[in-house]
């Protein structure tokens, strides 16, 4: 019997990334961080660093043009990369755009897409400096974003210690519910309820938390940080893995929007799952040393962004969920988004 050839999707996206990492030589100067964080870090003159991140959005996987407008997609394509720079505590400066486009794509749709991206770039003081275009059967959007920071201010995934408080900005789970509504069928905007409009907007127009992240970085308050793109639990595992730690999360402390609460029931764990595993919220998940909670609250207030303490970093591995009422359960079987585990299905 001939053994089947192993395929790239067999063990999931993060096993594939780990395989790539093992093939790479150690980073060398001027680079100080390569694969393994939200952006690469490259040392510059005068104690500054260049931050570089890249992300790809694929039609049928990350977006569906049947229910996402050209303007929303243009904005979001930029915003998700800005969020990676925010996760490092950086200031975005410029970007490069590469596009694979179906030749049959409407020119008016393409123009609306580009106009929204250029407008978003301008609102965040980012220059679009170049890129590439090719013809393809499906649309693919690849953005490379550059940012800057003082070397001493960069916040990495690695750094959280036992006892550190776990915080998340904004609210979580909204994007997943917004996507669910879009997939259920298009309603004219005039027929959407206020909660429906809010959730859909959270999916289509995420807000990168650049100002909050920068304030946390300059105060050297966040001991570790990333952005929530693949789901709170999935990204929390990345944060903890960098230091070999575990965490406990209190479900009652998860920041859930009024719209989320209106759409979900909370009789059991099911009501919390979009918040725990949904992804694409692009909020900041970060740790703060115990005793500095008041500083964190002050920085959030100054930035005009809500933050919530949802638990703590603990010794050992694994994530424990503390249920309303005090019961506990391991989160081992609750996973965030994985491109290869989800192969054949849409996000």
N, C-alpha and C positions, 0 to 999 in steps of 0.2 A: 504494500500500500504506500502510495506516494504522499509524503507529508505536505500539508498545505504551507505555502510560503507565507510567513508572517506579514501582516499589513500594518500600515502606519496608524490606523485607527483602532488597533486591537486593544491597547491599554489606555487609551484616552489622551487628551491633549497635553496634560501636564507631564505624563510619562514621556511623551515625545519630546517635549521641551527639555526634560532632564537628559534624555539621550543626546540631544544636540549639545547641551552644556558640557557633557563629559568628553565630547570630541574637540572642544575648543581649548586652546592653550590659555594659561592665566592671562588676565588683562595686564597690560604694561603701560607705563607712562607714555603719553600724558593721560591715558584713560585710567580711571580709578574704580569704575563700576561698569560692567557690561551686562550680560544676560542675568536676569534674576531680580530686577527691580522695575519700577514704572518707567524709568528712563536711564539711558547710559549717562555717565558723568565723565567729562573730559576736562582736565585741568587747563586753565588759561593763565595769562599773566596777572600779577597783582592780587593773588588770592581768590580769583574768580574761577568759576567753572562753566562750561557749556553743557547744557542738558539736551539730550536728543532722544525722541521717542517716535515710534511709527505704529500705525494701526491700519487695519484693512477692513472694509465693509463690503460684503459680498451679497449681491441680489439673491433673494431666496433663502439666505441664511440670517443676515442681519437686518434686512429691510425688504419690504414688498411694495413696489410702486403702485399697486392697485389700491392701497389705503394710506400711503404716506406721500405727502405732497413734495414737489420738487424743492420748494423753499424750506420745508422742515428738514428734508434730507441734507440739503446744503449746509444748513446751520448745524445739524447734529454731527455731521462728518468732521467739522472743525472742533465742536465742543468736546467730543470724547478724547481728542488728543490734547486739548487744553487741560482737561482733567488730569491727564498723566503728569503734565508739568506741575500742576497744583499739588499732586500727591508727593512730589519731591520738594515742595516749598519754594518753587521757582517762579520766575517772571517770564512769560512767553515773549518771543521776539519775532520769529518769522517761521514760515512753513513752506512746504513743497507738496504739490498735488499731482498724483499720477492716476489716470483714469483709463479703464477698459470700458468701451461703449459699444452697444449694438448700433450698427450703421442705420437701423430703422428708427432710432430714438428721435422723437420730435425735437426740432431745433428750439421751439419755444419752451419746452420742458427743460432742456439743457440750459438755456439762458436763465430761466428762473432759478435753477439749481445753483449756477455759478454766481448769480447776483446775490443770492442769500448767503453764500459762503463768503464772498467778498465783503458784504455788509457786516457779517459776524466778525470777520477778521479785523475790520476797522474798529468795531466797538470794543474789541479787546486789545487794540493797538498792536496788531500782528500784521506783518507784511507777507503776502503771498508772492514768492520770488521765482517760481518756476515749477517744472514737473515734466510729465510725459503723457502721451495719449496713444492708445492702440484700439483696434477694432476687436470685438469679442461677442460671443452669443449672449452673455449676461453682463450687467453693469458691475464693475468692481471699482471701489474708491480706496486709494491708498494715500494717506496723509503722513508726512514726516514733519514733526514739530520741533523747533529749537527753542530753548529757553536759557536763562542765565540765573546765577545765584552766587553769592559769596560761598566759598568752599565750606566754611564753618557753619553755614546755615542750612545746608542740604539735609533733608530728613529722609532716612532710608527705611526699608521694611524691617531691617535688623535693628534691634535696640531695646525692645520691650523687655521689662523685667518682672518677675513675680511680685505681685502687689500693685503694679501699675493699673490705673483705671482705664477701661475701654470706653471710648467715646465714638459716636457717629454724628455727623452733621445732618441737618434737615430732617426729612422723613424717609423711610425705606418701604419698598414694596409697591409704591405708586406706579412706577414704570411697568412692572409686570401686569398689574391690573389694567393699565391703559392699553397695553398690547393685547390683552385678552378681549377687551371691548372692541378694538379694531378688527380683530379676527372674527368676532361674532357677526360682523356686518356693518357696513358704513351707514351711519345716520347723518343726515344733513346737520351742520353745526347748530342750526336753529332748533333742532329737535332733541339735542342732547341736554341731559340734566346738568346742573352745576357740578356735581361730583364727577360725572362722566367726562365733562370738558376738562376738569382739573387733572384727572388721571391720564387722559390722552395727551394733554399738553406736557405732563411730566415725562411721558415716554418720548415724545417727539422733540421736545425742547429742554433737555437737561441743562442745568446751570452749573458750570464748573466753579468750584469754590476757591477761586484764586486768592481773593483778599483774605479770607480766613486762613488759608494755608500759609500765606506769606507772613501773616502776623504770628502764627504759631511757630514758624521757622525762625523768624527774627528774635523771638523771645526764648528760643531754645527750650520750648515747653513740650512739644511732641517728641517722645522718645522713639517712636516708630510711626509710620503712616503709609497708607495707600488709598486708592479710590475704589469704590464699590462698583465694579462692572460685571462681575460674574456671579453676584449674589453675596449677601452678607456673610453666610457661613463659609462659602467657597473662598472668598477673599480673606476672611479671618484666618483660615488655615494657612494661606500664604504668609500672612503677617506672623503667625505663631511659629511656622516652620523655620523661619529665618533664625530663630533663637532656640528652637527645640522646646517651646513652652506649650501650655494648655490654657484653657479659659473657662470661666463660667459666665453664662449669659442669662439675665433675668428677663423673661418674656414680657412681664408687665412693664418693663422699662424701655421696651422698643418704641421709638418715636413713630407713631402711626398717624397719618393725617385724618381729619374728619371724613374726607371722601373714602379713604381706605376703610375706616370703621363702619361707614354706612354700607359698603359693599360686602363686607365679610361678617360672618358670625364667629363667635369665639367659644363655642361649646367644647372644643378640643384643639389639638395642635394644628389642625387643618387651616384654621383661620389665620394663623401666623405664617404659613408656608410661603406666600408671596414675598413677605418681608424678609424671610430667612434665606430663601433660595432663588428669588425671582431675577435679580440682576438688572443692570442698566440704570441704576439710580444715579450713579456718578457722584455720590456723596463721599465725604472723607471718613475713613475709619482710622482712628489713631489712638495711641496710648499716652497717658499722662502720669508722671510719678505721683504716688499717693502724697497728699499734703499740698498739692498745687492745684486742687480743683477750683478754688476761688479765682486763681489767675486765668484758668481756662474759661471760666464763665465770663470774666471781664473782657477777654479777647474776643469771644463770640459776640458779646453785646456790642463791642466797638465795630465789629465786622458786619453786624446786622444779620447774623445767621444763628439759628437755633442749634445748640448741641445737646446731646443727651448721653449721660453715663449709663451704659447698658450692662456693665459687668466688670470683671477684673481678669488680669493675667495670673495664671497659677503655675506652680511647678508641675513637671510631667507633661505628657501629651494628652490630646483629646479635648473635646469641647463638651461641657455639661450644660444642659438647658434647665433652668430653674423655672418650674411651671407656676402659674398662678395658684396659690394655695400651698406652695412649698415643695411639691413633688419634684423629682429630678429624673432626667433621662439623658442618655448619651446621644450626641448628634451624629454618630458615625455614619448612619444611613442617609442623612440629609446632605445632599450635594448641591453645589452651585452649577452654573452652566459650563459644559465641556463640549467644545466643538466636535470632537471625534466621537464622544459617547452619544452625541445627539445627531450623528451623521444620518442623513436621510430624512431628517425632520427639520422644520423651520423653528427658528428661535422664538 
